[in-house]
Amino acid sequence: MGDVGRVKKVLLYINTIKYLKWIQILYQIRNRIPDGRKERILKRIRAVNSIPQAEPVSVMIPALDLVKNYLARFQVSGLLKNEVEILHERHIVDFTKWEVADASHLWNYNLHYLEFLIPLAAACRENNADRYFRKWCEYVESWIDHPVRDSFEPYTISMRIPNFLICMNLLQDKIRGSKLEKKLIKSIYQQYRYLLATQEFALLANHYFENLKAILICSVLFGEKDIYGRYFARFCGEMEEQILADGLHYERSLMYHKIILEDTLRVYAALDGGKEYKNDAGKLLPMIRHMADALASVSRGIPTTPLFNDAGNNVAKDTDELLKAVREVTGCSALNEQTAFEKSGYYKLYAGENALLFDCGQTGPSYMGGHAHCDCLSFELTRGGKTIFTNSGTYQYQGRLRQFFRSTMAHNTIMIDEREQEELWGEHRAARKLSGTVCEISGQTVSGRFHSFHGDDFGREIELTEKMLKIMDHVLACDRKEHVARQFFHLHPNCRFVADTAQRISVWGGGKRQAVIHIPPGSTGIIHREGDICFFAQDFGKMERKEVLEIRTAFVKRVGVTVVVEVMAEGYVCCEIKGVK
């Protein structure tokens, strides 16, 4: 690396660190000092043989844990052969290693959630077949007996403990009073005590929330009321910070919003099951209701998880199942209907069968940009419950394509040349950020603007009616050089572009022409069918291909581009693009 490269790297670190909280900086430094602290803590905790009496605690929610769509994510027939499928990636697990060299780090990390034990336990309960139970026992005992690095990561502990408890709820008739139950309870206690000493203050955000959830549930499980008192207060405080006034999670990912809602439901279930905790359980209901209302509103008319920031369909539970669980567990129903989520920056427009979700907000809390994408002013459009324009999604957390899926060009927005909206780098880092986000919604029109970290200004106004979608973009560069404004329109894989002429492009879907796009004089339309820009991942680990239309307009200093889409009654769409310099 040359001097220029070293200076650039130093600046990246400076511009990343300056947003962090002091506690994050302290623990980031502490975690990088190879002093063997965690090993000593783990050794001391494993030597503990006096385990508190475990009280009955149920965190199982049938509306989430026993539905076919969820259980089908894991192939039980493969599990019987030690074949584990997670995030569309399948590997054979060696019971003496619990690490798969050929798998991605994300897959190995998810392996230690042991979530795949839930469908195995559910199959055992439903079919009363000993082969499922024997295999479940084999997985559990081998995992306990062969710990590896990821086994005692604080996050994997936080995800795994509720999964263990769900399985114990499902199999209580088979394991009650057994040696395996005692072994499992001892392991849970050791994990819990280790987690208390290794909470993720270096990251905070959803990782810390998961830590608090697991600690709170375990303090109830083992009757440790002093720890419960401290951590219930911390849990409530973290909810106040992480759940914005509009009801959405502050990392601006609908996937993580759903995960946090599920976490809160698990805690509610654990507390509501014991008389001495019922009052505290009731304190969670207003926030659960608020989060459910926001989820119902933002998801209305959208069939899958909106792909803003890190998001995918196969990690969190389905929206309908979560809302059903809220009704069944708490008695609360999602009643409010919002179209403006001002704190998180999401806005909804509806017209007939058309539903549009627009993003014009910060990409997340300033001190945690690990799940941020450059998607400001992007939108997703559905018609009749079918997606037409979509963002690219999230395929992986590690690997070459991570950078693309976080980039501006992976979203239905606009950029200047190669200039990104934010300085996102590494796998989960964010340095210089966008600023000045302002958005207004009035009737059928939403308009927003922001400043990129380069200093360029962007504005977009979208009007949606039953027969028209109108997009007006305005770009102001921070200098007077020659530039190219680049607009991106990502089609869902079920649709495709056909170039009738150089200036006329049709959109086909469902066996018929759905749109006609006229490229104006002075602008150039480019259909991308190859390259990274065409990758699409609405599920983690599953790659599809889509087609992308890029509209390029050369300009100096400023440019305006207007897109008008006429929707005909029979479903035919006429789309006209006009450019004004």
ROBABA-801178 format. One line per 5 residues: number of its first residue (from 1); for each residue x, y, z of C-alpha. Coordinates in steps of 0.5 Angstrom, whole numbers. Last residue first. Layout:
<rs>
NUM = X,Y,Z | ...
</rs>
This chain:
<rs>
581 = -62,42,-37 | -69,39,-37 | -70,32,-39 | -77,28,-40 | -78,21,-39
576 = -85,18,-42 | -88,11,-39 | -94,8,-42 | -97,2,-38 | -102,-3,-40
571 = -106,-6,-34 | -113,-5,-37 | -114,1,-34 | -108,4,-37 | -102,7,-32
566 = -98,13,-35 | -91,13,-32 | -88,20,-32 | -80,21,-31 | -78,28,-30
561 = -70,30,-30 | -67,36,-28 | -60,38,-28 | -55,42,-25 | -47,44,-25
556 = -45,42,-32 | -49,36,-35 | -49,29,-38 | -56,25,-37 | -55,18,-36
551 = -62,13,-35 | -60,6,-33 | -65,1,-34 | -64,-5,-30 | -65,-13,-31
546 = -66,-18,-25 | -62,-24,-24 | -62,-29,-18 | -58,-30,-12 | -60,-34,-6
541 = -55,-33,0 | -60,-28,4 | -66,-28,1 | -69,-22,-3 | -62,-23,-7
536 = -62,-19,-14 | -55,-19,-18 | -56,-15,-25 | -51,-9,-22 | -46,-14,-21
531 = -45,-16,-29 | -50,-17,-34 | -57,-15,-37 | -56,-8,-36 | -61,-4,-41
526 = -58,3,-42 | -62,9,-44 | -58,15,-46 | -61,23,-45 | -60,29,-49
521 = -66,27,-53 | -71,24,-49 | -72,16,-48 | -79,14,-48 | -81,8,-44
516 = -87,4,-46 | -90,-1,-40 | -93,-7,-38 | -93,-11,-45 | -95,-18,-44
511 = -93,-25,-42 | -94,-23,-34 | -88,-18,-35 | -86,-14,-41 | -83,-7,-40
506 = -82,-3,-47 | -76,1,-49 | -76,7,-54 | -71,11,-56 | -66,6,-58
501 = -71,2,-61 | -76,-3,-59 | -71,-5,-53 | -74,-10,-49 | -74,-10,-41
496 = -76,-15,-37 | -80,-17,-31 | -81,-23,-26 | -74,-21,-24 | -76,-15,-21
491 = -74,-9,-25 | -69,-4,-22 | -69,3,-25 | -63,7,-24 | -62,14,-25
486 = -55,17,-27 | -53,24,-28 | -47,25,-32 | -42,30,-30 | -38,36,-33
481 = -34,40,-28 | -38,46,-24 | -37,44,-17 | -42,41,-11 | -46,38,-16
476 = -54,40,-16 | -59,35,-18 | -66,35,-19 | -71,29,-20 | -78,29,-22
471 = -82,22,-21 | -89,22,-24 | -93,15,-23 | -100,15,-27 | -106,12,-27
466 = -108,10,-20 | -104,16,-18 | -97,17,-15 | -93,23,-15 | -86,23,-13
461 = -81,29,-12 | -74,28,-12 | -68,32,-9 | -60,31,-9 | -55,36,-7
456 = -48,34,-8 | -43,36,-2 | -39,29,-3 | -42,26,4 | -48,27,0
451 = -53,32,1 | -61,31,2 | -68,32,-1 | -75,29,-1 | -82,30,-4
446 = -88,26,-3 | -94,27,-7 | -101,23,-7 | -104,28,-1 | -98,32,2
441 = -92,28,4 | -85,32,6 | -78,30,7 | -72,33,9 | -65,30,10
436 = -59,35,11 | -54,30,11 | -50,24,8 | -45,20,12 | -37,20,12
431 = -35,13,15 | -39,7,15 | -37,0,17 | -40,-7,16 | -36,-11,11
426 = -31,-6,10 | -33,1,7 | -39,5,7 | -37,13,5 | -44,15,4
421 = -48,18,-2 | -43,15,-7 | -40,18,-13 | -39,14,-19 | -42,19,-24
416 = -47,23,-20 | -52,19,-17 | -60,17,-17 | -64,12,-14 | -68,6,-15
411 = -62,2,-11 | -56,-2,-13 | -53,4,-16 | -52,7,-9 | -48,2,-6
406 = -49,-3,-1 | -51,-9,-5 | -44,-8,-9 | -40,-7,-3 | -42,-14,0
401 = -41,-17,-7 | -34,-19,-6 | -35,-23,1 | -38,-22,8 | -45,-20,10
396 = -48,-24,4 | -54,-23,-1 | -57,-17,1 | -63,-14,-3 | -63,-11,-10
391 = -68,-5,-9 | -75,-7,-13 | -79,-4,-18 | -85,-8,-21 | -87,-12,-14
386 = -94,-16,-15 | -99,-14,-9 | -104,-11,-14 | -98,-6,-17 | -92,-6,-13
381 = -87,0,-13 | -80,0,-9 | -77,7,-8 | -70,10,-7 | -69,17,-5
376 = -64,15,0 | -61,8,-1 | -54,8,0 | -54,2,5 | -53,2,12
371 = -53,-5,16 | -46,-3,20 | -48,4,20 | -48,4,28 | -46,11,32
366 = -50,15,27 | -56,11,28 | -58,9,21 | -59,11,14 | -61,17,15
361 = -68,19,12 | -71,19,5 | -74,13,3 | -80,12,-1 | -85,6,-1
356 = -90,6,-6 | -97,2,-7 | -101,1,-13 | -107,-2,-13 | -112,4,-13
351 = -107,9,-11 | -103,9,-5 | -96,13,-3 | -92,11,3 | -86,14,7
346 = -80,12,10 | -75,17,14 | -74,13,20 | -76,19,24 | -82,22,19
341 = -85,15,18 | -91,18,14 | -96,14,11 | -99,11,18 | -105,7,19
336 = -107,5,26 | -110,-1,28 | -105,-7,29 | -109,-11,34 | -107,-12,41
331 = -109,-19,45 | -102,-20,48 | -100,-27,45 | -105,-28,40 | -105,-21,37
326 = -98,-20,37 | -97,-27,34 | -102,-26,29 | -98,-19,27 | -91,-23,27
321 = -94,-29,22 | -97,-24,17 | -90,-20,17 | -86,-27,16 | -81,-28,21
316 = -74,-25,21 | -68,-29,17 | -71,-31,10 | -74,-25,7 | -68,-21,7
311 = -66,-14,9 | -59,-10,10 | -61,-3,8 | -68,-2,4 | -70,-9,1
306 = -78,-8,3 | -79,-15,6 | -84,-19,2 | -92,-18,-1 | -92,-10,0
301 = -99,-7,0 | -99,-6,7 | -92,-7,10 | -91,0,12 | -97,0,16
296 = -97,-7,19 | -90,-6,21 | -91,1,24 | -98,-2,28 | -94,-8,30
291 = -88,-3,33 | -93,1,37 | -97,-5,40 | -90,-8,42 | -88,-1,45
286 = -95,0,49 | -95,-8,51 | -88,-8,54 | -90,-5,61 | -95,-10,62
281 = -90,-15,62 | -87,-11,68 | -94,-12,72 | -94,-20,70 | -87,-21,73
276 = -89,-24,80 | -94,-28,77 | -90,-32,72 | -92,-33,65 | -93,-26,63
271 = -85,-25,64 | -83,-30,59 | -88,-29,54 | -86,-21,54 | -79,-23,53
266 = -81,-27,47 | -85,-22,44 | -80,-17,45 | -75,-21,41 | -80,-22,36
261 = -81,-14,35 | -73,-14,35 | -73,-19,29 | -78,-15,25 | -75,-9,26
256 = -69,-12,24 | -72,-14,17 | -75,-7,16 | -68,-4,16 | -68,3,19
251 = -63,2,24 | -67,6,29 | -73,1,29 | -80,3,27 | -85,6,31
246 = -86,13,29 | -83,16,35 | -76,11,34 | -75,4,37 | -68,4,39
241 = -67,9,44 | -74,7,48 | -73,0,47 | -66,1,50 | -68,4,56
236 = -73,-2,57 | -68,-7,57 | -64,-3,61 | -69,-3,67 | -71,-10,66
231 = -63,-11,66 | -62,-8,73 | -68,-12,76 | -67,-18,73 | -60,-19,76
226 = -62,-18,83 | -68,-23,82 | -64,-28,80 | -69,-34,79 | -66,-38,74
221 = -71,-38,68 | -72,-30,70 | -65,-28,70 | -65,-32,64 | -70,-29,60
216 = -67,-22,62 | -60,-24,60 | -62,-27,53 | -66,-20,51 | -61,-16,54
211 = -56,-19,49 | -60,-19,43 | -61,-11,45 | -53,-11,45 | -53,-14,38
206 = -59,-10,35 | -55,-3,37 | -49,-4,41 | -43,-5,37 | -37,-5,42
201 = -42,-5,48 | -43,-13,46 | -44,-16,53 | -38,-20,55 | -39,-21,63
196 = -46,-22,63 | -46,-27,57 | -41,-32,60 | -46,-32,66 | -52,-34,61
191 = -47,-39,57 | -46,-42,63 | -53,-42,65 | -55,-45,59 | -50,-51,59
186 = -52,-53,66 | -59,-53,63 | -57,-57,58 | -54,-62,62 | -60,-63,67
181 = -64,-64,61 | -60,-69,58 | -59,-73,65 | -67,-73,64 | -72,-70,69
176 = -76,-67,64 | -73,-69,57 | -79,-73,53 | -85,-69,56 | -82,-63,56
171 = -80,-64,48 | -84,-57,45 | -82,-53,51 | -75,-55,51 | -74,-54,44
166 = -77,-47,45 | -72,-46,51 | -66,-48,47 | -68,-43,41 | -69,-38,46
161 = -61,-39,49 | -59,-39,41 | -60,-32,39 | -56,-29,45 | -51,-34,45
156 = -49,-33,38 | -49,-26,39 | -44,-26,45 | -40,-31,41 | -39,-37,45
151 = -40,-42,40 | -37,-38,35 | -30,-40,37 | -31,-48,38 | -35,-52,43
146 = -35,-60,42 | -39,-63,48 | -45,-58,48 | -45,-59,41 | -45,-66,41
141 = -50,-67,46 | -55,-62,43 | -54,-65,36 | -55,-72,38 | -61,-71,43
136 = -64,-68,37 | -62,-74,33 | -65,-79,38 | -72,-74,38 | -73,-75,31
131 = -72,-82,30 | -76,-83,36 | -82,-81,32 | -88,-78,36 | -90,-75,29
126 = -92,-68,31 | -88,-67,37 | -82,-70,34 | -83,-66,28 | -83,-60,32
121 = -77,-62,36 | -73,-62,29 | -76,-56,27 | -73,-53,33 | -67,-56,32
116 = -65,-52,26 | -65,-45,30 | -58,-48,33 | -56,-41,33 | -49,-44,32
111 = -50,-45,25 | -52,-38,24 | -44,-36,25 | -42,-42,21 | -47,-39,15
106 = -44,-32,16 | -37,-34,16 | -38,-38,9 | -38,-45,9 | -33,-49,6
101 = -29,-50,12 | -35,-52,16 | -34,-52,24 | -38,-56,29 | -32,-60,30
96 = -33,-67,33 | -40,-67,30 | -38,-66,23 | -44,-62,20 | -45,-64,13
91 = -47,-57,9 | -53,-54,5 | -53,-46,4 | -60,-43,2 | -59,-39,8
86 = -58,-45,13 | -59,-52,11 | -56,-57,15 | -54,-64,13 | -53,-69,19
81 = -57,-74,16 | -63,-74,20 | -62,-66,19 | -63,-67,11 | -70,-70,12
76 = -72,-64,17 | -70,-59,11 | -70,-52,15 | -74,-46,12 | -80,-51,12
71 = -81,-50,19 | -82,-42,18 | -87,-43,12 | -91,-49,16 | -92,-45,22
66 = -90,-48,29 | -85,-43,32 | -88,-36,30 | -96,-37,32 | -94,-43,37
61 = -90,-38,41 | -85,-41,45 | -82,-37,51 | -84,-41,56 | -80,-41,63
56 = -81,-46,68 | -76,-45,74 | -69,-47,74 | -66,-48,81 | -59,-45,81
51 = -53,-49,78 | -47,-50,83 | -42,-54,78 | -38,-48,76 | -32,-50,73
46 = -34,-48,66 | -35,-41,69 | -28,-40,71 | -25,-43,64 | -30,-38,60
41 = -28,-32,64 | -20,-34,63 | -21,-35,56 | -25,-28,55 | -19,-25,58
36 = -14,-28,54 | -10,-21,54 | -10,-21,46 | -12,-13,46 | -17,-12,41
31 = -23,-13,45 | -21,-8,49 | -20,-3,44 | -27,-4,41 | -29,-4,48
26 = -27,3,50 | -29,6,43 | -36,3,44 | -36,6,51 | -34,13,48
21 = -40,13,43 | -38,12,36 | -39,18,30 | -31,20,30 | -29,13,30
16 = -31,12,22 | -29,19,20 | -22,17,23 | -22,10,21 | -23,12,14
11 = -18,18,14 | -13,13,16 | -14,8,10 | -14,14,6 | -7,16,8
6 = -5,9,8 | -7,9,0 | -4,15,-1 | 3,13,2 | 3,7,-2
1 = 0,0,0
</rs>
